[in-house]
Amino acid sequence: MRAVALLPATGAAVVAGAAAGSHPWRREPALRCEGVVIEADGAVCALSPGTAAVYGPGTRVRASARGSEAASRQRRRRSGARLPESRWAGLADDALADLLALTGPILATQGQPPTVFPTGAVVAGPVGGWRYTWPRDASFAAAAFSAVGLRDEALAVLAHLAEVQRPDGGFEARYTASGGVPDSRPAQGDGAGWMLWAAGRVMADGAGIDELGTVCGAGLVRAVGNLMALTDTPSHLPPASPDYWEVPERVLTLGTAAPVLLGLEAAAALEGAGLGVGAFAGLSAQRAQTVRAAMERAFSPDWGRHAGDDDVDAAIALVGPPFTRAPAGATAARRSAAERMRRASGGVAPGRSWRDDGVSWTPETTLLAWSAAALGLTREAAGLLDWVDHHRTAVGALPEKVRADGTPAGPAPLAWTCALVLLAARETV
């Protein structure tokens, strides 16, 4: 029997020993909160499980405070948002309201002063060990804000990432409101790639390169340098690192390698649009091609979680549309991924080799929904989005997990899931 150490995370809570297998002694995950409510003073409060709330239209502000400055501010922030008009319109509307509530919040804590996060800081969730900013989550939030037309929100997220970034261009696993690190959790090698990918998405949505340069240009250059250093190896692949599974790794995972490739490809596009990258001028495009070839050698033909295995995980979505051109063999692996990762509650686990406890994870489910939509797997995309829509909390928040019996679990809302819902719903018809 292996010890289990629960470390709150974003896409997948850390569970040491998350290998396949069902263990009846494992405690079922509980719902940590029902959702959030913004009070008249602007404080974001987590709702205890079972607590009801009535919101003002389009916000998470309590209905009784709809005339407050807090309500006016939330309405201004989402003004001009372009949301899908499909059957997921309500899902997307709630996801945006929650994502805005978790971005730059004043988080209330019972019996303690509130925690004030800076503008652009995306908090993973409103309770416990989720009250931090993960660069991965923040990057997806920036992409989602940009996709729905909220460019200022997207740029603010990128600016905050540049502020907390390490001098070498990399990132810690997660950050406190003050920009520090809460513990000794090791750094993760995907942060620089995700920041560059998000910046590339924002540019593709219409942001000018001068605008990006002003907001986070120095940070983007540092990120390019970080990726060039990580891939300046005989294999041209980055070293092993914890990824969205948040577990120690000795072997490189696709969840670390793919964001590095995406970041290099985005860097080449940003440079092509006029971003000055100093000493790295002209290098990103060639390095991206080299890394792509190295990944094909290491991960094909099965494109499993670790180089050389066939245990597919959600990172398979990252090596194909809408993220990049699919390398050899990746599309075939992706087409069977959802069924191989399916859990009893109807969503998917972080990967095929994740323990089989019946619990589904909403970030991975919505990531596969976005991937399916981009690949033209419309039925799969719609089915996954419908499942997420039907497994929200009583106040409409998106939980991190769904238990085998279909009840929500973990913190709600989860920022990464909110962002992915916005991205997937816009692409699914």
ChimeraX attribute file (.defattr): number of C-alpha atoms within 10 A of each C-alpha:
attribute: neighborCount
match mode: 1-to-1
recipient: residues
	/A:1	5
	/A:2	7
	/A:3	8
	/A:4	12
	/A:5	11
	/A:6	10
	/A:7	16
	/A:8	20
	/A:9	22
	/A:10	28
	/A:11	25
	/A:12	21
	/A:13	23
	/A:14	19
	/A:15	19
	/A:16	16
	/A:17	14
	/A:18	18
	/A:19	13
	/A:20	13
	/A:21	11
	/A:22	12
	/A:23	11
	/A:24	8
	/A:25	6
	/A:26	9
	/A:27	8
	/A:28	13
	/A:29	14
	/A:30	15
	/A:31	22
	/A:32	22
	/A:33	25
	/A:34	28
	/A:35	32
	/A:36	27
	/A:37	24
	/A:38	26
	/A:39	20
	/A:40	18
	/A:41	13
	/A:42	21
	/A:43	21
	/A:44	23
	/A:45	22
	/A:46	24
	/A:47	19
	/A:48	13
	/A:49	17
	/A:50	13
	/A:51	12
	/A:52	12
	/A:53	17
	/A:54	12
	/A:55	17
	/A:56	16
	/A:57	15
	/A:58	17
	/A:59	26
	/A:60	28
	/A:61	31
	/A:62	21
	/A:63	19
	/A:64	12
	/A:65	18
	/A:66	19
	/A:67	13
	/A:68	16
	/A:69	13
	/A:70	21
	/A:71	26
	/A:72	14
	/A:73	13
	/A:74	19
	/A:75	18
	/A:76	10
	/A:77	16
	/A:78	20
	/A:79	12
	/A:80	11
	/A:81	16
	/A:82	15
	/A:83	20
	/A:84	21
	/A:85	12
	/A:86	13
	/A:87	14
	/A:88	22
	/A:89	15
	/A:90	16
	/A:91	25
	/A:92	26
	/A:93	22
	/A:94	24
	/A:95	24
	/A:96	27
	/A:97	21
	/A:98	27
	/A:99	27
	/A:100	23
	/A:101	28
	/A:102	27
	/A:103	23
	/A:104	21
	/A:105	25
	/A:106	21
	/A:107	25
	/A:108	20
	/A:109	16
	/A:110	9
	/A:111	6
	/A:112	7
	/A:113	10
	/A:114	15
	/A:115	17
	/A:116	15
	/A:117	22
	/A:118	17
	/A:119	14
	/A:120	25
	/A:121	29
	/A:122	35
	/A:123	30
	/A:124	32
	/A:125	31
	/A:126	28
	/A:127	24
	/A:128	11
	/A:129	15
	/A:130	21
	/A:131	22
	/A:132	26
	/A:133	30
	/A:134	26
	/A:135	31
	/A:136	27
	/A:137	26
	/A:138	29
	/A:139	28
	/A:140	27
	/A:141	32
	/A:142	28
	/A:143	30
	/A:144	29
	/A:145	27
	/A:146	27
	/A:147	23
	/A:148	21
	/A:149	19
	/A:150	20
	/A:151	21
	/A:152	15
	/A:153	23
	/A:154	27
	/A:155	25
	/A:156	21
	/A:157	31
	/A:158	30
	/A:159	22
	/A:160	23
	/A:161	28
	/A:162	23
	/A:163	13
	/A:164	23
	/A:165	23
	/A:166	16
	/A:167	12
	/A:168	15
	/A:169	22
	/A:170	26
	/A:171	26
	/A:172	21
	/A:173	26
	/A:174	28
	/A:175	23
	/A:176	18
	/A:177	21
	/A:178	11
	/A:179	18
	/A:180	12
	/A:181	17
	/A:182	13
	/A:183	10
	/A:184	8
	/A:185	15
	/A:186	15
	/A:187	16
	/A:188	23
	/A:189	26
	/A:190	29
	/A:191	32
	/A:192	35
	/A:193	32
	/A:194	26
	/A:195	34
	/A:196	30
	/A:197	28
	/A:198	28
	/A:199	29
	/A:200	23
	/A:201	23
	/A:202	26
	/A:203	21
	/A:204	14
	/A:205	15
	/A:206	12
	/A:207	18
	/A:208	13
	/A:209	21
	/A:210	12
	/A:211	12
	/A:212	21
	/A:213	17
	/A:214	11
	/A:215	18
	/A:216	21
	/A:217	21
	/A:218	19
	/A:219	27
	/A:220	29
	/A:221	22
	/A:222	20
	/A:223	30
	/A:224	30
	/A:225	21
	/A:226	23
	/A:227	30
	/A:228	20
	/A:229	14
	/A:230	16
	/A:231	20
	/A:232	14
	/A:233	11
	/A:234	6
	/A:235	14
	/A:236	19
	/A:237	24
	/A:238	23
	/A:239	17
	/A:240	18
	/A:241	22
	/A:242	22
	/A:243	26
	/A:244	23
	/A:245	22
	/A:246	22
	/A:247	19
	/A:248	15
	/A:249	14
	/A:250	11
	/A:251	14
	/A:252	21
	/A:253	24
	/A:254	26
	/A:255	25
	/A:256	25
	/A:257	30
	/A:258	26
	/A:259	27
	/A:260	31
	/A:261	30
	/A:262	26
	/A:263	28
	/A:264	30
	/A:265	25
	/A:266	27
	/A:267	31
	/A:268	25
	/A:269	19
	/A:270	25
	/A:271	20
	/A:272	14
	/A:273	13
	/A:274	13
	/A:275	20
	/A:276	17
	/A:277	22
	/A:278	9
	/A:279	9
	/A:280	14
	/A:281	15
	/A:282	14
	/A:283	16
	/A:284	25
	/A:285	18
	/A:286	13
	/A:287	20
	/A:288	24
	/A:289	14
	/A:290	16
	/A:291	23
	/A:292	24
	/A:293	15
	/A:294	16
	/A:295	23
	/A:296	17
	/A:297	14
	/A:298	19
	/A:299	24
	/A:300	19
	/A:301	17
	/A:302	21
	/A:303	30
	/A:304	26
	/A:305	24
	/A:306	22
	/A:307	20
	/A:308	17
	/A:309	14
	/A:310	17
	/A:311	18
	/A:312	24
	/A:313	29
	/A:314	28
	/A:315	26
	/A:316	26
	/A:317	29
	/A:318	24
	/A:319	27
	/A:320	20
	/A:321	17
	/A:322	18
	/A:323	18
	/A:324	15
	/A:325	12
	/A:326	18
	/A:327	17
	/A:328	18
	/A:329	14
	/A:330	22
	/A:331	19
	/A:332	13
	/A:333	20
	/A:334	27
	/A:335	17
	/A:336	11
	/A:337	22
	/A:338	25
	/A:339	13
	/A:340	17
	/A:341	23
	/A:342	20
	/A:343	21
	/A:344	17
	/A:345	20
	/A:346	23
	/A:347	31
	/A:348	31
	/A:349	29
	/A:350	26
	/A:351	27
	/A:352	24
	/A:353	19
	/A:354	20
	/A:355	18
	/A:356	20
	/A:357	20
	/A:358	21
	/A:359	27
	/A:360	27
	/A:361	29
	/A:362	33
	/A:363	31
	/A:364	29
	/A:365	29
	/A:366	29
	/A:367	26
	/A:368	28
	/A:369	32
	/A:370	31
	/A:371	30
	/A:372	27
	/A:373	22
	/A:374	19
	/A:375	17
	/A:376	14
	/A:377	15
	/A:378	18
	/A:379	13
	/A:380	19
	/A:381	27
	/A:382	21
	/A:383	14
	/A:384	25
	/A:385	25
	/A:386	15
	/A:387	17
	/A:388	24
	/A:389	19
	/A:390	13
	/A:391	22
	/A:392	25
	/A:393	22
	/A:394	15
	/A:395	20
	/A:396	20
	/A:397	25
	/A:398	34
	/A:399	30
	/A:400	31
	/A:401	33
	/A:402	30
	/A:403	24
	/A:404	17
	/A:405	11
	/A:406	18
	/A:407	17
	/A:408	29
	/A:409	25
	/A:410	24
	/A:411	29
	/A:412	32
	/A:413	31
	/A:414	29
	/A:415	36
	/A:416	30
	/A:417	30
	/A:418	33
	/A:419	28
	/A:420	27
	/A:421	31
	/A:422	30
	/A:423	28
	/A:424	28
	/A:425	25
	/A:426	22
	/A:427	19
	/A:428	23
	/A:429	16
